[in-house]
Amino acid sequence: MKLISVLSEQINKKRLLKLLKIDMGFSDQDAQKELEYHLEKIKNLPPELTLYRILNVDDKKDINTDELGSHFSDKKKDLMSSHYFVDSGNENYFLVTVKAKKSQVDKMQTLENNILYPNENEITLKNKGKDVEIISIRRVKK
């Protein structure tokens, strides 16, 4: 198993190539190019990121601000336009904006999620988003 280090975190290159070839249908050559693109993208993340997440809860007070979750996007506009708002009763949607350090990013999971779900622009955080700095939590319309 070939592991590479991206900023001191082990990345399983063989697993990522398998995802690209088997799950996503890339040729060997295209999978290698695509993987290099994703690795470069992770490597070039800024030291601090502004990230966004939509939560569906009854009330703002129901949001666990100590653990906001792992799955965020770095592109607010794409998140808002692609999110599927389900009308399931009295629940409300909240856009959570946070600042996170690059060291809080789970690089392997981010790579896997970006390969499998390329339109989501996902940044996956370690430890369910603990210790991120909350910038805002605001209600959004469905």
Contacts in CASP RR format, 6 or more apart in sequence:
PFRMAT RR
TARGET T0000
AUTHOR 0000-0000-0000
METHOD contacts of the structure
MODEL  1
MKLISVLSEQINKKRLLKLLKIDMGFSDQDAQKELEYHLEKIKNLPPELT
LYRILNVDDKKDINTDELGSHFSDKKKDLMSSHYFVDSGNENYFLVTVKA
KKSQVDKMQTLENNILYPNENEITLKNKGKDVEIISIRRVKK
1 12 0 8 1.000
1 14 0 8 1.000
1 15 0 8 1.000
2 12 0 8 1.000
2 13 0 8 1.000
2 14 0 8 1.000
3 10 0 8 1.000
3 11 0 8 1.000
3 12 0 8 1.000
3 13 0 8 1.000
4 10 0 8 1.000
4 11 0 8 1.000
4 13 0 8 1.000
4 39 0 8 1.000
5 11 0 8 1.000
6 39 0 8 1.000
6 42 0 8 1.000
6 43 0 8 1.000
6 107 0 8 1.000
7 42 0 8 1.000
7 43 0 8 1.000
7 102 0 8 1.000
7 107 0 8 1.000
9 107 0 8 1.000
9 108 0 8 1.000
10 108 0 8 1.000
11 39 0 8 1.000
11 107 0 8 1.000
11 108 0 8 1.000
11 111 0 8 1.000
12 108 0 8 1.000
13 35 0 8 1.000
15 112 0 8 1.000
16 35 0 8 1.000
16 38 0 8 1.000
16 111 0 8 1.000
16 112 0 8 1.000
16 115 0 8 1.000
17 31 0 8 1.000
17 32 0 8 1.000
17 35 0 8 1.000
19 112 0 8 1.000
19 115 0 8 1.000
19 116 0 8 1.000
20 26 0 8 1.000
20 30 0 8 1.000
20 31 0 8 1.000
20 34 0 8 1.000
20 35 0 8 1.000
20 115 0 8 1.000
21 27 0 8 1.000
21 28 0 8 1.000
21 31 0 8 1.000
23 115 0 8 1.000
23 116 0 8 1.000
24 31 0 8 1.000
24 115 0 8 1.000
24 116 0 8 1.000
26 34 0 8 1.000
34 115 0 8 1.000
38 111 0 8 1.000
38 114 0 8 1.000
38 115 0 8 1.000
39 111 0 8 1.000
41 114 0 8 1.000
42 105 0 8 1.000
42 107 0 8 1.000
42 110 0 8 1.000
42 111 0 8 1.000
45 102 0 8 1.000
45 105 0 8 1.000
45 123 0 8 1.000
46 102 0 8 1.000
47 101 0 8 1.000
47 102 0 8 1.000
48 99 0 8 1.000
48 100 0 8 1.000
48 101 0 8 1.000
48 102 0 8 1.000
49 74 0 8 1.000
49 99 0 8 1.000
49 100 0 8 1.000
49 101 0 8 1.000
49 102 0 8 1.000
49 105 0 8 1.000
49 123 0 8 1.000
50 74 0 8 1.000
50 97 0 8 1.000
50 98 0 8 1.000
50 99 0 8 1.000
50 135 0 8 1.000
51 72 0 8 1.000
51 73 0 8 1.000
51 74 0 8 1.000
51 97 0 8 1.000
51 98 0 8 1.000
51 99 0 8 1.000
51 100 0 8 1.000
51 123 0 8 1.000
51 125 0 8 1.000
51 132 0 8 1.000
52 72 0 8 1.000
52 73 0 8 1.000
52 74 0 8 1.000
52 75 0 8 1.000
52 76 0 8 1.000
52 79 0 8 1.000
52 95 0 8 1.000
52 96 0 8 1.000
52 97 0 8 1.000
52 98 0 8 1.000
53 68 0 8 1.000
53 69 0 8 1.000
53 71 0 8 1.000
53 72 0 8 1.000
53 73 0 8 1.000
53 79 0 8 1.000
53 95 0 8 1.000
53 96 0 8 1.000
53 98 0 8 1.000
54 79 0 8 1.000
54 80 0 8 1.000
54 83 0 8 1.000
54 93 0 8 1.000
54 94 0 8 1.000
54 95 0 8 1.000
54 96 0 8 1.000
54 140 0 8 1.000
55 63 0 8 1.000
55 68 0 8 1.000
55 93 0 8 1.000
55 94 0 8 1.000
55 96 0 8 1.000
56 86 0 8 1.000
56 88 0 8 1.000
56 91 0 8 1.000
56 92 0 8 1.000
56 93 0 8 1.000
56 94 0 8 1.000
57 63 0 8 1.000
57 91 0 8 1.000
57 92 0 8 1.000
57 94 0 8 1.000
58 90 0 8 1.000
58 91 0 8 1.000
58 92 0 8 1.000
59 92 0 8 1.000
60 92 0 8 1.000
60 94 0 8 1.000
60 137 0 8 1.000
60 139 0 8 1.000
63 94 0 8 1.000
63 96 0 8 1.000
63 137 0 8 1.000
65 134 0 8 1.000
65 137 0 8 1.000
66 130 0 8 1.000
67 127 0 8 1.000
67 128 0 8 1.000
67 129 0 8 1.000
67 130 0 8 1.000
68 96 0 8 1.000
68 98 0 8 1.000
68 128 0 8 1.000
68 129 0 8 1.000
68 132 0 8 1.000
68 134 0 8 1.000
69 125 0 8 1.000
69 128 0 8 1.000
69 129 0 8 1.000
70 106 0 8 1.000
70 109 0 8 1.000
70 124 0 8 1.000
70 125 0 8 1.000
70 126 0 8 1.000
70 128 0 8 1.000
70 129 0 8 1.000
71 113 0 8 1.000
71 122 0 8 1.000
71 124 0 8 1.000
71 125 0 8 1.000
72 98 0 8 1.000
72 100 0 8 1.000
72 122 0 8 1.000
72 123 0 8 1.000
72 124 0 8 1.000
72 125 0 8 1.000
73 79 0 8 1.000
73 120 0 8 1.000
73 121 0 8 1.000
73 122 0 8 1.000
73 123 0 8 1.000
74 121 0 8 1.000
74 123 0 8 1.000
75 121 0 8 1.000
76 95 0 8 1.000
76 97 0 8 1.000
78 119 0 8 1.000
78 120 0 8 1.000
78 121 0 8 1.000
79 121 0 8 1.000
80 95 0 8 1.000
80 140 0 8 1.000
82 119 0 8 1.000
82 120 0 8 1.000
85 93 0 8 1.000
85 142 0 8 1.000
87 142 0 8 1.000
92 139 0 8 1.000
93 139 0 8 1.000
93 140 0 8 1.000
93 141 0 8 1.000
93 142 0 8 1.000
94 137 0 8 1.000
94 138 0 8 1.000
94 139 0 8 1.000
94 140 0 8 1.000
95 136 0 8 1.000
95 137 0 8 1.000
95 138 0 8 1.000
95 139 0 8 1.000
95 140 0 8 1.000
96 134 0 8 1.000
96 136 0 8 1.000
96 137 0 8 1.000
97 134 0 8 1.000
97 135 0 8 1.000
97 136 0 8 1.000
97 137 0 8 1.000
97 138 0 8 1.000
98 129 0 8 1.000
98 132 0 8 1.000
98 133 0 8 1.000
98 134 0 8 1.000
98 135 0 8 1.000
99 132 0 8 1.000
99 133 0 8 1.000
99 135 0 8 1.000
100 123 0 8 1.000
100 125 0 8 1.000
100 129 0 8 1.000
100 132 0 8 1.000
100 133 0 8 1.000
104 125 0 8 1.000
104 126 0 8 1.000
104 127 0 8 1.000
104 129 0 8 1.000
104 131 0 8 1.000
104 132 0 8 1.000
105 123 0 8 1.000
105 124 0 8 1.000
105 125 0 8 1.000
105 126 0 8 1.000
106 124 0 8 1.000
106 125 0 8 1.000
106 126 0 8 1.000
109 124 0 8 1.000
110 122 0 8 1.000
110 123 0 8 1.000
110 124 0 8 1.000
113 120 0 8 1.000
113 122 0 8 1.000
113 124 0 8 1.000
114 120 0 8 1.000
114 121 0 8 1.000
114 122 0 8 1.000
125 132 0 8 1.000
END
